[in-house]
Each structure stands twice: as structure tokens, then as C-alpha cells.
Amino acid sequence: MTDVDTYIQRLLVFDPLSKPIVCSAIQALKLLPGSRGLDIGCGIGAHTMMMAEAVGSNGHVTGIDIEPEFIAYAKKAATESALSDVVSFQKGNMNKLPFNDKSFNWTWSSNLVGYSASDPLPPLKEMVRVVNPGGIVALLIYSFQMLLPGYPLLEAKLNTTSSGIAPFINGMKPEFHHFRALSWFRKLDLRDARAQAFVRTIQAPLSNDIHDAMTALIKMRWVDVKTELGEADWAEYQRLCNPDSPDFILNHPDYYAFFTYTLFHGRVSR
């Protein structure tokens, strides 16, 4: 499998875990039936089609992504669904959206715009540019987790590794951090700006699909951390987070965890 194939597979495995929380965020936006929206960084199109369900058969949602393999997968998935007439996908760059001004009623981006170490304002300006006055601009960002109950010190250390604090990096301006998104909205004169956290709670016993999804989340959350942990912490990480370990934490009969996404949204003033 290529790296892209592997990433797509991880997204598919993770979907049962993330879908309820993303659905709650979409519902909170109260997208109007029949409206037209844009999903920036749509990946394999899972969120695009969820939003298409929200706007109904008279609406339309366009998904763009810079990766052609993602677009190809999303197009195929759409043709095999009941939403093929209300979604479309094309390659596009978030910093130069291939659409005219005021083309959409709302724009959405999940874990892309605002979720990197680069300046968030250029792509956010593009999101504002293509939305009608009064329309919604929304960012959904993975924001926090507690995955290792009973091991807060180890989890704290993991969260301070390079991947654990991603996308924040040493030297990055504090105003670029995604929790500062309300200030970005203010700079772009977005009105009624709001931030809202959504929590996904996991509790044993875990179904097979949730067990697989949580395994994928742990793998995605802390990547290549060995060099940043002491020998004892690395051994403990392997004991708790390796699916082949007899002490794999997801197999604990009383396992409990949670993770959060934060939704930032506002309306275009002009």
C-alpha cells in the first residue's frame, strides 16, 4: 500500500469514532436546506456527504482537496451513494480557491485551515471571499484527548512530544495556534463569532469497530515518539499502546476515554 492508501484506510477505520461528533458540529451550524457550501480539505469526502445530507436534495456541497487520490476516492464513494446529485469534488488549493467571490452560502474546513503551523489568515480570507454576506465560515479542529486513563503523567509526556503538540512547533507564533481562531475571525470582520467544544466519550465494552478506531487514534496521535521519551516511559508506552501487548489499554474491562473537537464559526459581514 502507498502512504496515501494507508492514510485513506486510517480515515475509514476512524470514521465510526469521529462521525457522531462531526454530526453534532454540523447540526450546531444549522445549515439552511437548499444552501450551497464548500468543504475545504475534504479528504475522502466523508464530511462533505454528511453536510449534503444536512442541506437536502435542493442544496449542494462541493469538496476540494489538494490530493488527487483523495478526490478520486471521494468521487467514487459519491457515485455509490444516494448523494451523487448534491455533491461534487475537485482538486483545489486552500490558499487560492478556484471559485468566484460570493459563490457559496457557507464554507467549512476540518483539521486543515487553522490546523497547521502556517499563517491561518490567507486561507481563511479565501473562505470569507467565496461566501455571500451573512454566510457562515466554520472551522472544526481536533483539540484535546484523554486516552490513557490511570496514566496521566505518561500521557502528559506524550502530549509534549513533537507529534503530541502538533501542529504547534517551536518558534511558532502564539497567534497562529488554532485556539486563537476567534482573533482571526475578528481581524476579518466576521460577526457573531463563536467557539464550541464537542466531546466524544468512549466506555468499555468496546465494539470491534470502535476498538479498531481507538487503536488507529492512538497510532495517529503519538507518532515516532521513541526518541523523545526516556527508556522507562518508552517501555510503558509500548506496554499500554501496542495492540499486541497483553496489557493493551483498550482491552481493560473498565476502559474510559474522551476526545474533543472545537468548532469556530462566524458570519461574513460584507
C-alpha atoms as an extended CHARMM CRD file, in Angstrom:
* protein
*
       270  EXT
         1         1  MET       CA              0.0000000000        0.0000000000        0.0000000000  PROA      1               0.0000000000
         2         2  THR       CA              1.1330000000        3.5610000000       -0.6950000000  PROA      2               0.0000000000
         3         3  ASP       CA              1.2480000000        6.1900000000        2.0560000000  PROA      3               0.0000000000
         4         4  VAL       CA             -1.9610000000        7.6660000000        0.6330000000  PROA      4               0.0000000000
         5         5  ASP       CA             -3.6660000000        4.2650000000        0.6600000000  PROA      5               0.0000000000
         6         6  THR       CA             -2.6060000000        3.7710000000        4.2640000000  PROA      6               0.0000000000
         7         7  TYR       CA             -3.9320000000        7.1950000000        5.2330000000  PROA      7               0.0000000000
         8         8  ILE       CA             -7.2590000000        6.5520000000        3.4990000000  PROA      8               0.0000000000
         9         9  GLN       CA             -7.5710000000        3.2600000000        5.3330000000  PROA      9               0.0000000000
        10        10  ARG       CA             -6.9410000000        5.0090000000        8.6550000000  PROA      10              0.0000000000
        11        11  LEU       CA             -9.6340000000        7.5740000000        7.8480000000  PROA      11              0.0000000000
        12        12  LEU       CA            -12.1090000000        4.8150000000        7.0820000000  PROA      12              0.0000000000
        13        13  VAL       CA            -11.2900000000        2.9720000000       10.2990000000  PROA      13              0.0000000000
        14        14  PHE       CA            -11.5360000000        6.1970000000       12.3190000000  PROA      14              0.0000000000
        15        15  ASP       CA            -14.8890000000        7.2240000000       10.7990000000  PROA      15              0.0000000000
        16        16  PRO       CA            -17.1880000000        5.3560000000       13.2740000000  PROA      16              0.0000000000
        17        17  LEU       CA            -15.4290000000        7.1740000000       16.0870000000  PROA      17              0.0000000000
        18        18  SER       CA            -15.4660000000       10.6690000000       14.6030000000  PROA      18              0.0000000000
        19        19  LYS       CA            -18.8120000000       10.6350000000       12.7860000000  PROA      19              0.0000000000
        20        20  PRO       CA            -21.0820000000       11.3380000000       15.8010000000  PROA      20              0.0000000000
        21        21  ILE       CA            -19.0360000000       14.3170000000       16.9550000000  PROA      21              0.0000000000
        22        22  VAL       CA            -18.7770000000       15.7770000000       13.4460000000  PROA      22              0.0000000000
        23        23  CYS       CA            -22.5240000000       15.3010000000       13.0060000000  PROA      23              0.0000000000
        24        24  SER       CA            -23.1450000000       17.2600000000       16.2240000000  PROA      24              0.0000000000
        25        25  ALA       CA            -20.9430000000       20.0990000000       14.9800000000  PROA      25              0.0000000000
        26        26  ILE       CA            -22.7670000000       20.2230000000       11.6460000000  PROA      26              0.0000000000
        27        27  GLN       CA            -26.1170000000       20.3080000000       13.4200000000  PROA      27              0.0000000000
        28        28  ALA       CA            -24.9000000000       23.2080000000       15.5670000000  PROA      28              0.0000000000
        29        29  LEU       CA            -24.3210000000       25.2950000000       12.4250000000  PROA      29              0.0000000000
        30        30  LYS       CA            -27.9970000000       24.9570000000       11.3920000000  PROA      30              0.0000000000
        31        31  LEU       CA            -27.1790000000       24.9120000000        7.6920000000  PROA      31              0.0000000000
        32        32  LEU       CA            -30.1840000000       26.0350000000        5.6870000000  PROA      32              0.0000000000
        33        33  PRO       CA            -31.9420000000       23.4630000000        3.4960000000  PROA      33              0.0000000000
        34        34  GLY       CA            -31.1570000000       24.1500000000       -0.1340000000  PROA      34              0.0000000000
        35        35  SER       CA            -27.9640000000       26.0790000000        0.6480000000  PROA      35              0.0000000000
        36        36  ARG       CA            -24.6720000000       25.7390000000       -1.2190000000  PROA      36              0.0000000000
        37        37  GLY       CA            -21.4950000000       25.0060000000        0.6940000000  PROA      37              0.0000000000
        38        38  LEU       CA            -17.7780000000       24.3540000000        0.2580000000  PROA      38              0.0000000000
        39        39  ASP       CA            -15.7500000000       21.7550000000        2.1790000000  PROA      39              0.0000000000
        40        40  ILE       CA            -12.0610000000       22.7410000000        2.0750000000  PROA      40              0.0000000000
        41        41  GLY       CA             -9.6290000000       19.8720000000        2.5730000000  PROA      41              0.0000000000
        42        42  CYS       CA            -12.4420000000       17.3770000000        2.0830000000  PROA      42              0.0000000000
        43        43  GLY       CA            -10.1710000000       14.3240000000        2.1000000000  PROA      43              0.0000000000
        44        44  ILE       CA            -12.2000000000       11.2700000000        1.0970000000  PROA      44              0.0000000000
        45        45  GLY       CA            -15.4470000000       13.2390000000        1.2820000000  PROA      45              0.0000000000
        46        46  ALA       CA            -16.9900000000       11.8460000000        4.4700000000  PROA      46              0.0000000000
        47        47  HSD       CA            -17.8240000000       15.2570000000        5.9500000000  PROA      47              0.0000000000
        48        48  THR       CA            -18.8690000000       16.5860000000        2.5440000000  PROA      48              0.0000000000
        49        49  MET       CA            -21.5770000000       13.9670000000        2.2720000000  PROA      49              0.0000000000
        50        50  MET       CA            -22.6980000000       14.4900000000        5.8740000000  PROA      50              0.0000000000
        51        51  MET       CA            -23.2260000000       18.1760000000        5.1120000000  PROA      51              0.0000000000
        52        52  ALA       CA            -25.0040000000       17.2860000000        1.8750000000  PROA      52              0.0000000000
        53        53  GLU       CA            -27.4910000000       15.3180000000        3.9480000000  PROA      53              0.0000000000
        54        54  ALA       CA            -27.9730000000       18.4010000000        6.1210000000  PROA      54              0.0000000000
        55        55  VAL       CA            -28.7900000000       20.7570000000        3.2160000000  PROA      55              0.0000000000
        56        56  GLY       CA            -31.0280000000       18.2470000000        1.4490000000  PROA      56              0.0000000000
        57        57  SER       CA            -31.7740000000       17.4370000000       -2.1570000000  PROA      57              0.0000000000
        58        58  ASN       CA            -32.1530000000       21.1040000000       -3.1840000000  PROA      58              0.0000000000
        59        59  GLY       CA            -28.7360000000       22.0410000000       -1.8270000000  PROA      59              0.0000000000
        60        60  HSD       CA            -25.2220000000       21.2870000000       -2.9990000000  PROA      60              0.0000000000
        61        61  VAL       CA            -21.8280000000       20.7920000000       -1.3450000000  PROA      61              0.0000000000
        62        62  THR       CA            -18.5150000000       20.9940000000       -3.1770000000  PROA      62              0.0000000000
        63        63  GLY       CA            -15.4480000000       19.3110000000       -1.7300000000  PROA      63              0.0000000000
        64        64  ILE       CA            -11.9090000000       20.3060000000       -2.6650000000  PROA      64              0.0000000000
        65        65  ASP       CA             -8.5760000000       18.7900000000       -1.7230000000  PROA      65              0.0000000000
        66        66  ILE       CA             -5.0450000000       19.1380000000       -2.9980000000  PROA      66              0.0000000000
        67        67  GLU       CA             -4.5230000000       15.3620000000       -3.1140000000  PROA      67              0.0000000000
        68        68  PRO       CA             -5.8850000000       13.8390000000       -6.3630000000  PROA      68              0.0000000000
        69        69  GLU       CA             -6.0810000000       10.3780000000       -4.7620000000  PROA      69              0.0000000000
        70        70  PHE       CA             -8.4960000000       11.7090000000       -2.1470000000  PROA      70              0.0000000000
        71        71  ILE       CA            -10.6390000000       13.3660000000       -4.7960000000  PROA      71              0.0000000000
        72        72  ALA       CA            -10.7540000000       10.1550000000       -6.8340000000  PROA      72              0.0000000000
        73        73  TYR       CA            -11.8570000000        8.1830000000       -3.7770000000  PROA      73              0.0000000000
        74        74  ALA       CA            -14.4890000000       10.7900000000       -2.8380000000  PROA      74              0.0000000000
        75        75  LYS       CA            -15.9460000000       10.8320000000       -6.3560000000  PROA      75              0.0000000000
        76        76  LYS       CA            -16.2350000000        7.0500000000       -6.4000000000  PROA      76              0.0000000000
        77        77  ALA       CA            -17.8740000000        6.9920000000       -2.9630000000  PROA      77              0.0000000000
        78        78  ALA       CA            -20.3570000000        9.6510000000       -4.0590000000  PROA      78              0.0000000000
        79        79  THR       CA            -21.4170000000        7.7330000000       -7.1540000000  PROA      79              0.0000000000
        80        80  GLU       CA            -22.1260000000        4.7180000000       -4.9550000000  PROA      80              0.0000000000
        81        81  SER       CA            -24.3090000000        6.7450000000       -2.5750000000  PROA      81              0.0000000000
        82        82  ALA       CA            -27.6920000000        8.4320000000       -2.7690000000  PROA      82              0.0000000000
        83        83  LEU       CA            -25.9770000000       11.8340000000       -2.6920000000  PROA      83              0.0000000000
        84        84  SER       CA            -24.3240000000       11.8390000000       -6.1030000000  PROA      84              0.0000000000
        85        85  ASP       CA            -26.5490000000       14.6950000000       -7.3520000000  PROA      85              0.0000000000
        86        86  VAL       CA            -25.8660000000       17.0140000000       -4.4100000000  PROA      86              0.0000000000
        87        87  VAL       CA            -22.0880000000       16.6850000000       -4.0390000000  PROA      87              0.0000000000
        88        88  SER       CA            -19.1380000000       17.3170000000       -6.3280000000  PROA      88              0.0000000000
        89        89  PHE       CA            -15.3960000000       17.0710000000       -5.8430000000  PROA      89              0.0000000000
        90        90  GLN       CA            -12.4190000000       18.7470000000       -7.4760000000  PROA      90              0.0000000000
        91        91  LYS       CA             -8.7730000000       19.4090000000       -6.8490000000  PROA      91              0.0000000000
        92        92  GLY       CA             -8.0630000000       22.7650000000       -5.2570000000  PROA      92              0.0000000000
        93        93  ASN       CA             -5.6590000000       24.7190000000       -3.0610000000  PROA      93              0.0000000000
        94        94  MET       CA             -6.9580000000       26.3400000000        0.1310000000  PROA      94              0.0000000000
        95        95  ASN       CA             -4.7720000000       29.4160000000       -0.4520000000  PROA      95              0.0000000000
        96        96  LYS       CA             -6.2650000000       30.0900000000       -3.8840000000  PROA      96              0.0000000000
        97        97  LEU       CA             -9.7700000000       28.7120000000       -4.1030000000  PROA      97              0.0000000000
        98        98  PRO       CA            -10.9130000000       28.1320000000       -7.7140000000  PROA      98              0.0000000000
        99        99  PHE       CA            -14.2400000000       29.9330000000       -7.2540000000  PROA      99              0.0000000000
       100       100  ASN       CA            -15.6170000000       33.4060000000       -7.8120000000  PROA      100             0.0000000000
       101       101  ASP       CA            -16.4190000000       35.7890000000       -4.9820000000  PROA      101             0.0000000000
       102       102  LYS       CA            -19.6690000000       35.0940000000       -3.1150000000  PROA      102             0.0000000000
       103       103  SER       CA            -20.1880000000       31.6640000000       -4.6920000000  PROA      103             0.0000000000
       104       104  PHE       CA            -21.4120000000       29.8770000000       -1.5490000000  PROA      104             0.0000000000
       105       105  ASN       CA            -23.7340000000       30.2750000000        1.4210000000  PROA      105             0.0000000000
       106       106  TRP       CA            -21.1440000000       28.7710000000        3.7500000000  PROA      106             0.0000000000
       107       107  THR       CA            -17.6360000000       27.3050000000        3.8970000000  PROA      107             0.0000000000
       108       108  TRP       CA            -16.2610000000       24.5960000000        6.1670000000  PROA      108             0.0000000000
       109       109  SER       CA            -12.8230000000       23.1680000000        6.8830000000  PROA      109             0.0000000000
       110       110  SER       CA            -11.9610000000       20.3520000000        9.2740000000  PROA      110             0.0000000000
       111       111  ASN       CA             -8.4070000000       19.8590000000       10.5680000000  PROA      111             0.0000000000
       112       112  LEU       CA             -6.8400000000       21.8740000000        7.7660000000  PROA      112             0.0000000000
       113       113  VAL       CA             -7.3910000000       25.6370000000        7.7540000000  PROA      113             0.0000000000
       114       114  GLY       CA             -6.0980000000       26.7150000000       11.1470000000  PROA      114             0.0000000000
       115       115  TYR       CA             -4.6120000000       23.3090000000       11.8840000000  PROA      115             0.0000000000
       116       116  SER       CA             -1.1000000000       23.8170000000       10.5970000000  PROA      116             0.0000000000
       117       117  ALA       CA              1.9470000000       25.8080000000       11.6020000000  PROA      117             0.0000000000
       118       118  SER       CA              1.4900000000       28.3150000000        8.7880000000  PROA      118             0.0000000000
       119       119  ASP       CA             -0.2900000000       31.6630000000        8.9070000000  PROA      119             0.0000000000
       120       120  PRO       CA             -4.0340000000       30.8640000000        9.0590000000  PROA      120             0.0000000000
       121       121  LEU       CA             -5.2060000000       34.2060000000        7.6730000000  PROA      121             0.0000000000
       122       122  PRO       CA             -4.5480000000       33.6740000000        3.9220000000  PROA      122             0.0000000000
       123       123  PRO       CA             -6.7200000000       30.5360000000        3.5940000000  PROA      123             0.0000000000
       124       124  LEU       CA             -9.3090000000       31.9860000000        5.9730000000  PROA      124             0.0000000000
       125       125  LYS       CA             -9.5030000000       35.1160000000        3.8110000000  PROA      125             0.0000000000
       126       126  GLU       CA            -10.2010000000       32.8530000000        0.8590000000  PROA      126             0.0000000000
       127       127  MET       CA            -13.0030000000       31.1580000000        2.8040000000  PROA      127             0.0000000000
       128       128  VAL       CA            -14.5130000000       34.5780000000        3.5160000000  PROA      128             0.0000000000
       129       129  ARG       CA            -14.0940000000       35.7550000000       -0.0790000000  PROA      129             0.0000000000
       130       130  VAL       CA            -16.2050000000       32.9840000000       -1.6010000000  PROA      130             0.0000000000
       131       131  VAL       CA            -19.1070000000       33.3140000000        0.8860000000  PROA      131             0.0000000000
       132       132  ASN       CA            -22.1590000000       35.5420000000        0.4880000000  PROA      132             0.0000000000
       133       133  PRO       CA            -22.7110000000       38.3340000000        3.0320000000  PROA      133             0.0000000000
       134       134  GLY       CA            -24.3200000000       36.8250000000        6.1050000000  PROA      134             0.0000000000
       135       135  GLY       CA            -22.9920000000       33.3770000000        5.2300000000  PROA      135             0.0000000000
       136       136  ILE       CA            -21.1610000000       31.0570000000        7.6070000000  PROA      136             0.0000000000
       137       137  VAL       CA            -17.4330000000       30.3850000000        7.8410000000  PROA      137             0.0000000000
       138       138  ALA       CA            -16.6590000000       27.3600000000       10.0390000000  PROA      138             0.0000000000
       139       139  LEU       CA            -13.5060000000       25.6070000000       11.2500000000  PROA      139             0.0000000000
       140       140  LEU       CA            -13.6660000000       22.2570000000       13.0440000000  PROA      140             0.0000000000
       141       141  ILE       CA            -10.4320000000       21.2810000000       14.7840000000  PROA      141             0.0000000000
       142       142  TYR       CA             -9.3830000000       18.2530000000       16.8340000000  PROA      142             0.0000000000
       143       143  SER       CA             -8.3990000000       19.8290000000       20.1140000000  PROA      143             0.0000000000
       144       144  PHE       CA             -7.7970000000       17.5140000000       23.0930000000  PROA      144             0.0000000000
       145       145  GLN       CA             -7.9650000000       13.9560000000       24.4150000000  PROA      145             0.0000000000
       146       146  MET       CA             -7.6210000000       11.6630000000       27.4020000000  PROA      146             0.0000000000
       147       147  LEU       CA             -6.7860000000        8.2020000000       26.0860000000  PROA      147             0.0000000000
       148       148  LEU       CA             -4.6860000000        6.6230000000       28.8450000000  PROA      148             0.0000000000
       149       149  PRO       CA             -6.8310000000        6.5710000000       31.9900000000  PROA      149             0.0000000000
       150       150  GLY       CA             -4.7370000000        5.9870000000       35.0920000000  PROA      150             0.0000000000
       151       151  TYR       CA             -1.5220000000        7.1370000000       33.4230000000  PROA      151             0.0000000000
       152       152  PRO       CA             -1.7610000000       10.9460000000       33.4040000000  PROA      152             0.0000000000
       153       153  LEU       CA              1.9990000000       11.5180000000       33.7020000000  PROA      153             0.0000000000
       154       154  LEU       CA              2.8020000000        9.3050000000       30.7110000000  PROA      154             0.0000000000
       155       155  GLU       CA              0.0240000000       10.8960000000       28.6550000000  PROA      155             0.0000000000
       156       156  ALA       CA              1.2530000000       14.3690000000       29.6040000000  PROA      156             0.0000000000
       157       157  LYS       CA              4.7480000000       13.4400000000       28.3970000000  PROA      157             0.0000000000
       158       158  LEU       CA              3.3570000000       12.0140000000       25.1590000000  PROA      158             0.0000000000
       159       159  ASN       CA              1.3970000000       15.2100000000       24.6170000000  PROA      159             0.0000000000
       160       160  THR       CA              4.6010000000       17.2530000000       24.8320000000  PROA      160             0.0000000000
       161       161  THR       CA              6.3880000000       15.2780000000       22.1040000000  PROA      161             0.0000000000
       162       162  SER       CA              6.6390000000       16.7650000000       18.6110000000  PROA      162             0.0000000000
       163       163  SER       CA              3.6200000000       14.8660000000       17.3360000000  PROA      163             0.0000000000
       164       164  GLY       CA              1.7320000000       15.2950000000       20.5970000000  PROA      164             0.0000000000
       165       165  ILE       CA              1.7110000000       19.0770000000       20.3350000000  PROA      165             0.0000000000
       166       166  ALA       CA              1.2400000000       19.1560000000       16.5560000000  PROA      166             0.0000000000
       167       167  PRO       CA              0.5880000000       21.3950000000       14.7490000000  PROA      167             0.0000000000
       168       168  PHE       CA              2.2890000000       23.7600000000       17.2410000000  PROA      168             0.0000000000
       169       169  ILE       CA              6.0570000000       23.8460000000       16.7380000000  PROA      169             0.0000000000
       170       170  ASN       CA              8.9490000000       25.5810000000       18.4620000000  PROA      170             0.0000000000
       171       171  GLY       CA              9.1010000000       29.1840000000       17.3390000000  PROA      171             0.0000000000
       172       172  MET       CA              5.5460000000       29.2510000000       16.0110000000  PROA      172             0.0000000000
       173       173  LYS       CA              3.7260000000       32.4950000000       16.7750000000  PROA      173             0.0000000000
       174       174  PRO       CA              1.1480000000       32.0590000000       19.5590000000  PROA      174             0.0000000000
       175       175  GLU       CA             -1.4330000000       33.9020000000       17.4420000000  PROA      175             0.0000000000
       176       176  PHE       CA             -1.1740000000       31.1170000000       14.8470000000  PROA      176             0.0000000000
       177       177  HSD       CA             -2.3620000000       28.4850000000       17.3350000000  PROA      177             0.0000000000
       178       178  HSD       CA             -5.8100000000       27.1570000000       16.4920000000  PROA      178             0.0000000000
       179       179  PHE       CA             -7.2600000000       28.0580000000       19.8970000000  PROA      179             0.0000000000
       180       180  ARG       CA             -6.7400000000       31.6930000000       18.8510000000  PROA      180             0.0000000000
       181       181  ALA       CA             -9.2040000000       31.3380000000       15.9610000000  PROA      181             0.0000000000
       182       182  LEU       CA            -11.6480000000       33.8830000000       17.3850000000  PROA      182             0.0000000000
       183       183  SER       CA             -8.9710000000       36.5590000000       16.9570000000  PROA      183             0.0000000000
       184       184  TRP       CA             -8.5920000000       35.5470000000       13.2960000000  PROA      184             0.0000000000
       185       185  PHE       CA            -12.3220000000       35.9530000000       12.8290000000  PROA      185             0.0000000000
       186       186  ARG       CA            -12.2140000000       39.4080000000       14.4410000000  PROA      186             0.0000000000
       187       187  LYS       CA             -9.3990000000       40.5120000000       12.1230000000  PROA      187             0.0000000000
       188       188  LEU       CA            -11.5070000000       39.5190000000        9.1290000000  PROA      188             0.0000000000
       189       189  ASP       CA            -14.6190000000       41.2920000000       10.4830000000  PROA      189             0.0000000000
       190       190  LEU       CA            -16.6140000000       38.1110000000       10.8890000000  PROA      190             0.0000000000
       191       191  ARG       CA            -19.5650000000       38.7310000000       13.1840000000  PROA      191             0.0000000000
       192       192  ASP       CA            -21.2790000000       36.5490000000       15.7900000000  PROA      192             0.0000000000
       193       193  ALA       CA            -18.0590000000       34.5560000000       16.2070000000  PROA      193             0.0000000000
       194       194  ARG       CA            -18.4610000000       31.5540000000       18.4840000000  PROA      194             0.0000000000
       195       195  ALA       CA            -16.3840000000       28.6760000000       19.8050000000  PROA      195             0.0000000000
       196       196  GLN       CA            -17.9620000000       25.4380000000       20.9620000000  PROA      196             0.0000000000
       197       197  ALA       CA            -16.3780000000       22.1880000000       22.1470000000  PROA      197             0.0000000000
       198       198  PHE       CA            -17.8390000000       18.7800000000       21.3040000000  PROA      198             0.0000000000
       199       199  VAL       CA            -16.9080000000       15.7150000000       23.3310000000  PROA      199             0.0000000000
       200       200  ARG       CA            -16.8370000000       12.0770000000       22.2230000000  PROA      200             0.0000000000
       201       201  THR       CA            -16.9190000000        9.6990000000       25.1750000000  PROA      201             0.0000000000
       202       202  ILE       CA            -15.7350000000        6.0970000000       24.9050000000  PROA      202             0.0000000000
       203       203  GLN       CA            -16.5030000000        3.4430000000       27.5060000000  PROA      203             0.0000000000
       204       204  ALA       CA            -15.9600000000       -0.3130000000       27.7030000000  PROA      204             0.0000000000
       205       205  PRO       CA            -17.0790000000       -2.7080000000       26.4540000000  PROA      205             0.0000000000
       206       206  LEU       CA            -15.8760000000       -1.5500000000       23.0380000000  PROA      206             0.0000000000
       207       207  SER       CA            -17.4240000000       -2.8500000000       19.8330000000  PROA      207             0.0000000000
       208       208  ASN       CA            -14.9740000000       -4.1770000000       17.2510000000  PROA      208             0.0000000000
       209       209  ASP       CA            -15.2230000000       -1.0860000000       15.0520000000  PROA      209             0.0000000000
       210       210  ILE       CA            -14.7180000000        1.3090000000       17.9840000000  PROA      210             0.0000000000
       211       211  HSD       CA            -11.8130000000       -0.8120000000       19.2630000000  PROA      211             0.0000000000
       212       212  ASP       CA            -10.1910000000       -0.5850000000       15.8130000000  PROA      212             0.0000000000
       213       213  ALA       CA            -10.9170000000        3.1340000000       15.5910000000  PROA      213             0.0000000000
       214       214  MET       CA             -9.4180000000        3.8370000000       19.0110000000  PROA      214             0.0000000000
       215       215  THR       CA             -6.3490000000        1.8070000000       18.0720000000  PROA      215             0.0000000000
       216       216  ALA       CA             -5.9920000000        3.9640000000       14.9650000000  PROA      216             0.0000000000
       217       217  LEU       CA             -6.4300000000        7.1460000000       17.0080000000  PROA      217             0.0000000000
       218       218  ILE       CA             -3.6510000000        6.1800000000       19.4100000000  PROA      218             0.0000000000
       219       219  LYS       CA             -1.3670000000        5.3800000000       16.4610000000  PROA      219             0.0000000000
       220       220  MET       CA             -2.1830000000        8.6920000000       14.7660000000  PROA      220             0.0000000000
       221       221  ARG       CA             -1.9310000000       10.7580000000       17.9230000000  PROA      221             0.0000000000
       222       222  TRP       CA              1.6090000000        9.8750000000       19.0270000000  PROA      222             0.0000000000
       223       223  VAL       CA              3.8810000000        9.1010000000       16.0690000000  PROA      223             0.0000000000
       224       224  ASP       CA              7.6290000000        8.3640000000       16.2430000000  PROA      224             0.0000000000
       225       225  VAL       CA              7.8860000000        9.3230000000       19.9140000000  PROA      225             0.0000000000
       226       226  LYS       CA             10.6530000000        6.9040000000       20.9400000000  PROA      226             0.0000000000
       227       227  THR       CA             13.4820000000        9.4080000000       20.6680000000  PROA      227             0.0000000000
       228       228  GLU       CA             11.6030000000       11.9220000000       22.8260000000  PROA      228             0.0000000000
       229       229  LEU       CA             10.8150000000        9.5610000000       25.7120000000  PROA      229             0.0000000000
       230       230  GLY       CA             13.0480000000        8.1420000000       28.3950000000  PROA      230             0.0000000000
       231       231  GLU       CA             13.6670000000        4.3920000000       28.3990000000  PROA      231             0.0000000000
       232       232  ALA       CA             11.1290000000        3.6980000000       31.1540000000  PROA      232             0.0000000000
       233       233  ASP       CA              8.4330000000        5.8500000000       29.5270000000  PROA      233             0.0000000000
       234       234  TRP       CA              9.0080000000        4.2010000000       26.1400000000  PROA      234             0.0000000000
       235       235  ALA       CA              8.6360000000        0.7590000000       27.7130000000  PROA      235             0.0000000000
       236       236  GLU       CA              5.4190000000        1.8650000000       29.4220000000  PROA      236             0.0000000000
       237       237  TYR       CA              4.1210000000        3.3350000000       26.1640000000  PROA      237             0.0000000000
       238       238  GLN       CA              4.8110000000        0.0610000000       24.3760000000  PROA      238             0.0000000000
       239       239  ARG       CA              3.1110000000       -1.9150000000       27.1290000000  PROA      239             0.0000000000
       240       240  LEU       CA             -0.0440000000        0.1950000000       27.0870000000  PROA      240             0.0000000000
       241       241  CYS       CA             -0.3450000000        1.3160000000       23.4530000000  PROA      241             0.0000000000
       242       242  ASN       CA              0.8560000000       -1.6970000000       21.4600000000  PROA      242             0.0000000000
       243       243  PRO       CA             -2.1380000000       -3.7890000000       20.3270000000  PROA      243             0.0000000000
       244       244  ASP       CA             -0.0140000000       -6.9380000000       20.6510000000  PROA      244             0.0000000000
       245       245  SER       CA              0.7530000000       -6.2560000000       24.3100000000  PROA      245             0.0000000000
       246       246  PRO       CA             -1.1650000000       -8.3110000000       26.9000000000  PROA      246             0.0000000000
       247       247  ASP       CA             -1.6690000000       -5.0130000000       28.7570000000  PROA      247             0.0000000000
       248       248  PHE       CA             -3.0310000000       -3.0550000000       25.7610000000  PROA      248             0.0000000000
       249       249  ILE       CA             -5.0940000000       -0.3890000000       27.4500000000  PROA      249             0.0000000000
       250       250  LEU       CA             -8.1230000000       -0.7050000000       25.1660000000  PROA      250             0.0000000000
       251       251  ASN       CA             -8.6330000000       -4.2370000000       26.4790000000  PROA      251             0.0000000000
       252       252  HSD       CA             -9.1260000000       -3.0620000000       30.0660000000  PROA      252             0.0000000000
       253       253  PRO       CA            -12.6680000000       -4.0620000000       31.1700000000  PROA      253             0.0000000000
       254       254  ASP       CA            -13.3200000000       -0.6020000000       32.6330000000  PROA      254             0.0000000000
       255       255  TYR       CA            -11.7040000000        1.4700000000       29.9030000000  PROA      255             0.0000000000
       256       256  TYR       CA            -12.9160000000        5.0670000000       29.5810000000  PROA      256             0.0000000000
       257       257  ALA       CA            -11.6350000000        7.8570000000       27.3530000000  PROA      257             0.0000000000
       258       258  PHE       CA            -12.7040000000       11.0140000000       25.5930000000  PROA      258             0.0000000000
       259       259  PHE       CA            -11.5370000000       13.3990000000       22.9190000000  PROA      259             0.0000000000
       260       260  THR       CA            -12.7920000000       16.7830000000       21.7880000000  PROA      260             0.0000000000
       261       261  TYR       CA            -13.2350000000       18.8260000000       18.6550000000  PROA      261             0.0000000000
       262       262  THR       CA            -13.7160000000       22.5950000000       18.7510000000  PROA      262             0.0000000000
       263       263  LEU       CA            -15.9720000000       24.3820000000       16.2750000000  PROA      263             0.0000000000
       264       264  PHE       CA            -15.2010000000       28.0080000000       15.4650000000  PROA      264             0.0000000000
       265       265  HSD       CA            -17.7300000000       29.7960000000       13.3110000000  PROA      265             0.0000000000
       266       266  GLY       CA            -18.8510000000       33.2870000000       12.3680000000  PROA      266             0.0000000000
       267       267  ARG       CA            -20.7580000000       35.1770000000        9.6850000000  PROA      267             0.0000000000
       268       268  VAL       CA            -19.4460000000       37.2670000000        6.8130000000  PROA      268             0.0000000000
       269       269  SER       CA            -20.2020000000       40.9460000000        7.3550000000  PROA      269             0.0000000000
       270       270  ARG       CA            -19.8710000000       42.1500000000        3.8100000000  PROA      270             0.0000000000
